[in-house]
Amino acid sequence: MRIGELARRTGVSERSLRYYETRGLLSSDRTPGGHRDYPDAAVDRVIRVQELYAAGLNSEKIRQLLPCMRDRDGGPSAIATPRLVSDLTAERDRIDRVIADLRRSRETLDEVIRTARET
């Protein structure tokens, strides 16, 4: 499929898809006319990349992680290194800290809302 179709199917801009290619997160073949040609599996790959970005990982961590994940369901593949495991554990710990901070913020907002409703 061409880049426009991939963009439509994933909701990701063509510019972002080209960026993913430059960062090694996505690959395409070229048609004889020089257009990008993506396999159907690219849809799953782009969705996976978006999920990892949303989790707060940067493109380099995502590039390291993708070979260790199956695109279609995000499950683990057999490839992983001890350093990658260490890096991902650190990322998970960072995410846990962000979640805890967000929960505290929500609790504070809930208290303010309760107080404002009582007045």
N, C-alpha and C positions, 0 to 999 in steps of 0.2 A: 504494500500500500504506500501511497505517497505521503509526504509529511503533512499535508493538509488534512487528509483522512485520519491520520494518527492523532493529530491535534483535535479534530472533532470527536473522535471516539474516546479520548481521554480527558478532554477539557483543559488540556495544557497547551500553551501557546507554541507556535512554530519556533519562535525565538528561544523558548526554554528547551524545546527538543533539540535544537542545534547546539545549545549550550551543553546539554547532557552528552551529546556526542563528543564535544571537545574535551569534556572531563572524563571520558571513558565509561560513562554510565549506560550508554545506549549505542548501538551500532546499526549501520544500514549498508546495503549494497548500493551500487549506482547503476542506473539504466544506461543504455548506450548513449542516450541524450544527456547524461550527467545528472539526472534527477535522483534524489534519495528514494530508495525502495526498502521498506521495512517489512519484516515478516509479521504474521498475525500475533506471534508471541510478544511483539514489542508493546502491545497494549498492556499486557500483564506487567512487563518490565517497567513501563512508565508509571503505572499505578503503584508498584512497589517502591520506586524511587520517590514518588510523592509522599508515601506513607513514612519513609525514612526521613525525608526532609521535615515533615510535620512533627516527627519525634525529636527534632533538634539536631540531627546528625548533619555534618557538613559533607560536601561532595567527595572529599578525599576518604572519609570514613565509609561513606556509601560505596565508593568504588572498591574499597577493600572488602566490604561485606558482601556485595552482590554475588561473587562467585560461591559464597557459602550458603546461599539461599536459592530455593526454587522460586521462579517467577510466578508460576501459576497459583501457588497457595502460600508462599512465604515461609514454607517449612525449610528445615536445614538440609543442606546437601552434605556430602561426606568430606568436603574440603574445609579445613579450618587450621589456624596456627595458634600456638599458645599466646603469641603477642596480640593477635586479633581478639582472642577471648578476653585477654586482659583489658584491651582498649574498649571493647564492647561492655565489659563489666563496669568500667569507669563511666561510660556513657549512660548506662542504666542507672547507676548511682546518682548521676547528675539529674537525670529525669525524675528520679524519686525525690530529690531535693526540691525541684521545681514544683512537683505535685504538692508536696508538703507546704510550700510557700503559698501556692494558689488556694489550698484549703484554708490556711490561716486568713488569707485575704477575704475569702468568701464568708468565713465565720464573723469577721469584723463587719463586713457589709450587712450580714444578717442582723447583727446587734444594732447597727445604726438604723436599719429599716424598722426593726421592732420598736426601737425607741421613738422614731419619728411617727409611727402609727399610733403610739400610745398618747402622743401630745395633742 
